[in-house]
């Protein structure tokens, strides 16, 4: 964090500022439909329908997840190899928070990470980095 503070105070402030109502509403609106709910049972369509109420009452349950395994079609369900790696279904409030934080980091990532390290940036590919080499 000290390296971040040394670069530009505004960069650290951008990440640390309080989350605003508009950010929450925009993120809820951008959620994809038809996704599995987390332990809270709320699907994204519910969040979208009630977003004007939810942003005021979001009580984060960030330590909860439902871990599920997905059976591979046509495989014997009694065999461990018949299942894909487990996935964690997270609560909607955690998905909204992490999406807001990811959006903030994406805005300032080029100030923190050298442009050559494009593999970690959204919509950037390693081939773009190697074209000039």
C-alpha positions in Angstrom: 0.0 0.0 0.0 2.9 2.4 0.6 4.0 2.1 -3.0 0.4 3.0 -4.0 0.5 6.1 -1.7 3.9 7.2 -3.1 2.6 7.2 -6.7 -0.4 9.5 -6.3 -2.5 10.3 -3.3 -5.6 10.4 -5.6 -5.0 6.8 -6.6 -5.3 5.5 -3.0 -8.2 7.8 -2.3 -10.0 6.5 -5.4 -9.9 3.0 -3.9 -10.6 4.0 -0.4 -13.6 6.3 -0.9 -17.0 5.3 0.4 -19.2 3.3 -2.0 -21.9 5.6 -3.3 -25.5 4.8 -4.0 -25.0 5.3 -7.7 -22.2 2.8 -7.8 -24.3 0.2 -6.1 -27.3 0.8 -8.4 -25.2 0.7 -11.5 -23.5 -2.5 -10.4 -26.9 -4.2 -9.6 -28.2 -3.1 -13.0 -25.2 -4.7 -14.8 -25.6 -8.1 -13.0 -26.2 -11.0 -15.4 -29.6 -12.8 -15.2 -30.1 -16.5 -14.7 -27.2 -17.0 -12.3 -27.3 -19.3 -9.3 -28.0 -17.7 -6.0 -25.7 -17.9 -3.0 -26.7 -19.0 0.5 -29.0 -15.9 0.8 -31.2 -17.3 -1.9 -31.5 -14.1 -3.9 -31.0 -14.3 -7.7 -29.8 -11.3 -9.6 -33.3 -10.6 -11.0 -34.5 -10.0 -7.4 -31.7 -7.6 -6.8 -32.5 -5.7 -10.0 -36.2 -5.5 -9.2 -35.6 -4.1 -5.7 -32.4 -2.2 -6.2 -34.0 1.1 -5.0 -34.6 -0.6 -1.6 -31.5 -2.9 -1.5 -28.8 -0.3 -1.6 -30.0 1.1 1.7 -30.3 -2.2 3.5 -27.4 -4.3 2.2 -26.2 -6.3 5.2 -23.1 -8.1 4.0 -22.8 -11.8 4.6 -19.3 -12.0 3.1 -18.2 -15.1 5.0 -20.9 -17.4 3.6 -20.8 -19.5 0.5 -22.4 -22.7 -0.7 -19.9 -25.0 -2.2 -21.2 -27.3 -4.9 -19.8 -29.9 -7.2 -21.1 -30.3 -10.7 -21.6 -33.9 -12.0 -20.0 -34.6 -15.4 -22.7 -35.8 -17.8 -22.6 -39.6 -18.5 -20.1 -40.3 -15.7 -20.7 -42.7 -12.7 -22.0 -40.5 -9.8 -20.3 -42.7 -7.3 -16.8 -41.9 -8.5 -15.0 -38.7 -7.4 -13.6 -38.3 -11.0 -17.2 -37.9 -12.2 -17.3 -34.3 -10.8 -15.8 -31.0 -11.8 -13.8 -28.9 -9.4 -16.1 -27.4 -6.7 -17.5 -23.9 -7.1 -18.6 -21.5 -4.4 -21.9 -19.7 -4.8 -21.5 -16.4 -3.1 -24.2 -14.1 -1.8 -25.4 -11.3 -4.0 -24.1 -8.5 -1.7 -20.6 -9.9 -1.9 -20.8 -10.1 -5.7 -21.9 -6.5 -5.9 -19.2 -5.3 -3.5 -16.4 -7.2 -5.3 -17.6 -6.0 -8.7 -17.5 -2.3 -7.5 -14.0 -2.8 -6.1 -12.8 -4.5 -9.3 -14.2 -1.6 -11.4 -12.3 0.9 -9.2 -9.1 -1.0 -9.4 -9.5 -1.3 -13.2 -9.6 2.5 -13.5 -6.2 2.9 -11.9 -4.4 -0.3 -12.7 -2.1 1.2 -15.3 -0.8 3.6 -12.7 0.1 0.7 -10.4 1.1 -2.1 -12.9 3.5 -1.6 -15.8 1.6 -1.7 -19.2 3.7 -4.7 -20.3 1.9 -6.8 -17.6 -1.3 -6.7 -19.7 -2.3 -10.3 -18.9 -4.0 -9.2 -15.7 -6.0 -6.4 -17.3 -9.5 -6.7 -18.6 -9.8 -6.8 -22.4 -6.0 -7.0 -22.9 -4.2 -10.0 -24.2 -0.6 -11.2 -24.2 -0.4 -11.1 -28.0 -0.9 -7.3 -27.9 2.2 -7.1 -25.7 4.4 -9.2 -28.0 3.5 -7.6 -31.4 6.3 -5.1 -31.2 9.0 -7.6 -30.1 
